[in-house]
Amino acid sequence: MRAGEAVLACYGAAGRDPVVHGPDADRFDAGRDNKTHLSFGHGVRHCLGAPLARLEAAVALPAVFERHPGLTLAADPGDLRPLESFVSNGYRAVPVRLTS
């Protein structure tokens, strides 16, 4: 890169390196052994919301799964419509069936 050249980071590729994460790097795996990533940035660019996101993951998600142990996807995975964004990976909606 030369001074003044534009740089576009492909955030949608984060955490998908098959050299680091194996042949299934493109699949979501919450139990993946290697969880190293820069999803909350680093140094002065570290996300201010990171502690809240981690707290939600540690408190809210287990509460949902405890209250609805039979929670299942209410659509065929192939029918989920991707969110059109170059900044994140995700779906427009993820319908679920709640059971108590």
ChimeraX commands (.cxc) that place a marker at each C-alpha (Angstrom):
marker #1 position 0.00,0.00,0.00 radius 0.5
marker #1 position 1.13,3.49,-0.71 radius 0.5
marker #1 position 0.37,6.61,1.30 radius 0.5
marker #1 position -3.07,7.96,0.44 radius 0.5
marker #1 position -4.42,4.71,-1.03 radius 0.5
marker #1 position -7.84,3.63,0.14 radius 0.5
marker #1 position -8.10,0.47,2.23 radius 0.5
marker #1 position -11.31,-1.50,2.43 radius 0.5
marker #1 position -11.49,-4.12,5.17 radius 0.5
marker #1 position -13.69,-7.11,4.38 radius 0.5
marker #1 position -15.33,-7.60,7.76 radius 0.5
marker #1 position -17.44,-10.42,6.38 radius 0.5
marker #1 position -14.28,-12.52,6.03 radius 0.5
marker #1 position -13.27,-12.22,9.70 radius 0.5
marker #1 position -12.89,-15.57,11.41 radius 0.5
marker #1 position -13.15,-17.52,8.14 radius 0.5
marker #1 position -9.50,-18.33,7.46 radius 0.5
marker #1 position -9.29,-22.07,6.69 radius 0.5
marker #1 position -5.59,-22.07,7.61 radius 0.5
marker #1 position -6.54,-20.95,11.14 radius 0.5
marker #1 position -9.98,-22.56,11.57 radius 0.5
marker #1 position -9.86,-25.60,9.30 radius 0.5
marker #1 position -11.99,-26.62,6.31 radius 0.5
marker #1 position -15.25,-25.60,8.05 radius 0.5
marker #1 position -14.06,-22.03,8.71 radius 0.5
marker #1 position -17.06,-20.65,6.79 radius 0.5
marker #1 position -19.56,-22.29,9.19 radius 0.5
marker #1 position -20.69,-20.78,12.49 radius 0.5
marker #1 position -19.40,-22.93,15.34 radius 0.5
marker #1 position -19.82,-21.49,18.84 radius 0.5
marker #1 position -17.79,-24.41,20.23 radius 0.5
marker #1 position -14.78,-23.82,17.97 radius 0.5
marker #1 position -11.50,-24.37,19.84 radius 0.5
marker #1 position -9.66,-21.41,18.31 radius 0.5
marker #1 position -11.64,-18.29,19.18 radius 0.5
marker #1 position -8.94,-15.73,18.40 radius 0.5
marker #1 position -10.36,-12.85,16.41 radius 0.5
marker #1 position -10.49,-9.08,16.27 radius 0.5
marker #1 position -14.27,-8.71,16.27 radius 0.5
marker #1 position -14.16,-6.00,18.94 radius 0.5
marker #1 position -11.11,-4.24,17.50 radius 0.5
marker #1 position -7.84,-3.61,19.26 radius 0.5
marker #1 position -6.11,-0.84,21.19 radius 0.5
marker #1 position -7.59,2.64,20.79 radius 0.5
marker #1 position -10.06,1.20,18.28 radius 0.5
marker #1 position -11.46,-1.31,20.80 radius 0.5
marker #1 position -15.27,-1.34,20.79 radius 0.5
marker #1 position -16.85,0.49,23.74 radius 0.5
marker #1 position -19.78,-1.92,23.61 radius 0.5
marker #1 position -17.63,-5.06,23.93 radius 0.5
marker #1 position -18.19,-5.53,27.70 radius 0.5
marker #1 position -21.97,-5.27,27.22 radius 0.5
marker #1 position -21.91,-7.74,24.32 radius 0.5
marker #1 position -19.88,-10.20,26.40 radius 0.5
marker #1 position -22.26,-9.75,29.36 radius 0.5
marker #1 position -25.27,-10.41,27.11 radius 0.5
marker #1 position -23.59,-13.55,25.80 radius 0.5
marker #1 position -22.81,-14.72,29.35 radius 0.5
marker #1 position -26.18,-13.86,30.95 radius 0.5
marker #1 position -28.99,-13.37,28.42 radius 0.5
marker #1 position -28.29,-16.24,26.04 radius 0.5
marker #1 position -28.01,-18.91,28.75 radius 0.5
marker #1 position -31.27,-17.56,30.24 radius 0.5
marker #1 position -33.07,-17.95,26.90 radius 0.5
marker #1 position -31.75,-21.49,26.43 radius 0.5
marker #1 position -32.65,-22.44,30.02 radius 0.5
marker #1 position -36.18,-21.09,29.67 radius 0.5
marker #1 position -36.64,-22.64,26.21 radius 0.5
marker #1 position -34.55,-25.83,26.17 radius 0.5
marker #1 position -36.26,-27.09,23.03 radius 0.5
marker #1 position -35.59,-23.91,21.01 radius 0.5
marker #1 position -35.31,-24.86,17.35 radius 0.5
marker #1 position -34.96,-23.14,14.03 radius 0.5
marker #1 position -38.43,-22.58,12.52 radius 0.5
marker #1 position -37.23,-22.52,8.92 radius 0.5
marker #1 position -35.09,-24.56,6.62 radius 0.5
marker #1 position -31.52,-23.20,6.88 radius 0.5
marker #1 position -31.44,-22.84,3.10 radius 0.5
marker #1 position -34.45,-20.51,3.24 radius 0.5
marker #1 position -32.75,-17.92,5.49 radius 0.5
marker #1 position -32.17,-14.69,3.56 radius 0.5
marker #1 position -28.71,-13.15,4.06 radius 0.5
marker #1 position -28.37,-9.61,5.29 radius 0.5
marker #1 position -26.94,-7.58,2.44 radius 0.5
marker #1 position -23.94,-5.98,4.12 radius 0.5
marker #1 position -20.22,-5.85,3.52 radius 0.5
marker #1 position -19.69,-5.09,7.22 radius 0.5
marker #1 position -21.25,-8.14,8.83 radius 0.5
marker #1 position -22.43,-11.68,8.27 radius 0.5
marker #1 position -25.96,-12.48,9.22 radius 0.5
marker #1 position -29.53,-13.02,8.15 radius 0.5
marker #1 position -32.47,-10.67,7.74 radius 0.5
marker #1 position -34.41,-12.80,10.21 radius 0.5
marker #1 position -33.86,-16.05,12.07 radius 0.5
marker #1 position -37.27,-17.48,13.00 radius 0.5
marker #1 position -37.24,-19.82,15.98 radius 0.5
marker #1 position -39.77,-22.06,17.73 radius 0.5
marker #1 position -39.85,-21.44,21.49 radius 0.5
marker #1 position -40.76,-24.33,23.76 radius 0.5
marker #1 position -40.76,-24.38,27.54 radius 0.5
marker link #1:1,2 radius 0.2
marker link #1:2,3 radius 0.2
marker link #1:3,4 radius 0.2
marker link #1:4,5 radius 0.2
marker link #1:5,6 radius 0.2
marker link #1:6,7 radius 0.2
marker link #1:7,8 radius 0.2
marker link #1:8,9 radius 0.2
marker link #1:9,10 radius 0.2
marker link #1:10,11 radius 0.2
marker link #1:11,12 radius 0.2
marker link #1:12,13 radius 0.2
marker link #1:13,14 radius 0.2
marker link #1:14,15 radius 0.2
marker link #1:15,16 radius 0.2
marker link #1:16,17 radius 0.2
marker link #1:17,18 radius 0.2
marker link #1:18,19 radius 0.2
marker link #1:19,20 radius 0.2
marker link #1:20,21 radius 0.2
marker link #1:21,22 radius 0.2
marker link #1:22,23 radius 0.2
marker link #1:23,24 radius 0.2
marker link #1:24,25 radius 0.2
marker link #1:25,26 radius 0.2
marker link #1:26,27 radius 0.2
marker link #1:27,28 radius 0.2
marker link #1:28,29 radius 0.2
marker link #1:29,30 radius 0.2
marker link #1:30,31 radius 0.2
marker link #1:31,32 radius 0.2
marker link #1:32,33 radius 0.2
marker link #1:33,34 radius 0.2
marker link #1:34,35 radius 0.2
marker link #1:35,36 radius 0.2
marker link #1:36,37 radius 0.2
marker link #1:37,38 radius 0.2
marker link #1:38,39 radius 0.2
marker link #1:39,40 radius 0.2
marker link #1:40,41 radius 0.2
marker link #1:41,42 radius 0.2
marker link #1:42,43 radius 0.2
marker link #1:43,44 radius 0.2
marker link #1:44,45 radius 0.2
marker link #1:45,46 radius 0.2
marker link #1:46,47 radius 0.2
marker link #1:47,48 radius 0.2
marker link #1:48,49 radius 0.2
marker link #1:49,50 radius 0.2
marker link #1:50,51 radius 0.2
marker link #1:51,52 radius 0.2
marker link #1:52,53 radius 0.2
marker link #1:53,54 radius 0.2
marker link #1:54,55 radius 0.2
marker link #1:55,56 radius 0.2
marker link #1:56,57 radius 0.2
marker link #1:57,58 radius 0.2
marker link #1:58,59 radius 0.2
marker link #1:59,60 radius 0.2
marker link #1:60,61 radius 0.2
marker link #1:61,62 radius 0.2
marker link #1:62,63 radius 0.2
marker link #1:63,64 radius 0.2
marker link #1:64,65 radius 0.2
marker link #1:65,66 radius 0.2
marker link #1:66,67 radius 0.2
marker link #1:67,68 radius 0.2
marker link #1:68,69 radius 0.2
marker link #1:69,70 radius 0.2
marker link #1:70,71 radius 0.2
marker link #1:71,72 radius 0.2
marker link #1:72,73 radius 0.2
marker link #1:73,74 radius 0.2
marker link #1:74,75 radius 0.2
marker link #1:75,76 radius 0.2
marker link #1:76,77 radius 0.2
marker link #1:77,78 radius 0.2
marker link #1:78,79 radius 0.2
marker link #1:79,80 radius 0.2
marker link #1:80,81 radius 0.2
marker link #1:81,82 radius 0.2
marker link #1:82,83 radius 0.2
marker link #1:83,84 radius 0.2
marker link #1:84,85 radius 0.2
marker link #1:85,86 radius 0.2
marker link #1:86,87 radius 0.2
marker link #1:87,88 radius 0.2
marker link #1:88,89 radius 0.2
marker link #1:89,90 radius 0.2
marker link #1:90,91 radius 0.2
marker link #1:91,92 radius 0.2
marker link #1:92,93 radius 0.2
marker link #1:93,94 radius 0.2
marker link #1:94,95 radius 0.2
marker link #1:95,96 radius 0.2
marker link #1:96,97 radius 0.2
marker link #1:97,98 radius 0.2
marker link #1:98,99 radius 0.2
marker link #1:99,100 radius 0.2
view
